[in-house]
Amino acid sequence: MFKRMNDINTGDRLSNALKGQVLTSQADLDPKDKPLLEMADWCQQRNTIVVLKSGTILTVDPISRDVQNCKTMLINRGIRPGRVVTATQQLITLLLANVAGEEDEEEQRATTEAESSISAQQQRLRLLVQEAVTADISDIHIEVRPEVARIRFRKYGELYLHAEWFPRLGREIASVAFNKETDHATAHFNPLVPQDASMPLRVAGQEVRLRLASMPAHGGFDVVMRILGVGDAAKPVTLEQLGYTPEQVYIISRAVQMPHGAVLLSGPTGSGKTTTLASCMQLIRDTRKVYTIEDPVEKVVPTVTQVPVNTDKDDRSFASFGRAALRMDPDYIVLGEMRDEDTANVMVRAAITGHLVFSTIHTNSAPGIITRLVDMGISQTLLSDSNVLVCLIFQRLVPKLCKKCNVPISQSTHAKVYLDRWRDYFGDKYEHIRARGPGCSECQKTGVSGRSVVAEVIWVDEPGRRFIRACDMIGWESYLKQKGWKNYKDRTIELVKEGFVDPGDAEGIVGEISVYSSEEGFDYNRIREEMTQYMNNNH
Ligand SMILES: [Zn+2]
């Protein structure tokens, strides 16, 4: 019969035919049947081997030691091992995925009906996205190289290896994603040029929105899929839920009530700016007309006209759509991102012609927004016009400790030099600080669960405009501090003191937390001492 089920479509048909015949199927097993459940677990972990009820062993590698182990396990459980048949990784994964399905029957039927008309590759793509959504990850990295396609997941900022595929499967999944599933159905995937697109996908009864980007690499290419929202999560949450303080929310809602001007939101890539922007939109009353120019549309806000741009084409850029929106009798205009002088000019023009404008920009602080706009070619005189800037926001994301398994800082695994440094810094607050614990089922063994915004919000007032005119950002910041303003670093330290954030994670955002202030500069003598101590502790 078949020696190698190489053809993926054959594999797909086979997988449906074989579905009910899998011996190591967790779904069909009696929970009391411990030995077989163990085997099912074992197969699930290997992800290269499946046993049928007939005793036939399907495997990607018939000469691997796993096959021998599998036979021994079967004999120990009183089952006679049958033939060993070579199968593709796709088939094994599909069979294991079918047995691991946790959807209830109705959903399963709906999903099957909806998916019966799609190819095996499309199904595999959905499976991958479903795995990612279940594990609460933010980005899927597919790295296709001549020998292997690596699938890595990013969770709370860190990457880990999820699976290794045959390169061919990686190539197939990438092209099916771009060619069959994206919003612009005209997109044709070419691994030799960078491409991007947005992809709405229905997975296990939920609507998932993803943004795709590709980049050629030596010997292959990378595709990164960012998960923008799942089901209800695609709808915006409130600013408080994101981690803004009540004072900051109050200032932002005052800004949203202004008749004209610009509210600018900044932060590094992946700091959740789009999510915050969608939450701001919810503060706007229904009686106002809002145009949002986005690349691509990420969170669906009812009551708002959302316009997707295509940054590859000049006539469909942020700037040209922004200018067009100005002719559409708007009250509010949201420019997804200010990347160039052209878009920044549209922002200024919309503000001084009596509209309220929202936009995002990449900077490292709220005052840094001014420096960036000046770099883009907008004059300080224009920026300090009282009709232009209303409010500047900067945000970053910090991992929040798992509520269930966090531990007192004294029981954490941080090196002693760090603990000493933090004890010096926090003084009598030190005892209240919590740290990442061993991990539990609720946080998937990571010790952290979700992320919180740490933000700084500046209301641009008359003294502020004087600092802008002089382009004196350092002077402005110390003036703001005298007035009780807190920057995002202060906010991060607050969260550490309150026991919500591990000081180690906080350092990833604010840099070293120590009594040595940044004005003293980097101290090489101290580093030498610290290093010696660190080496001694780790030997
Ligand atoms: Zn936990």
Residues whose N, C-alpha, C, O or C-beta is under 5 A from the ligand:
A	BS01	ZN	C402 K404 C405 G439 C440 E442 C443 G447
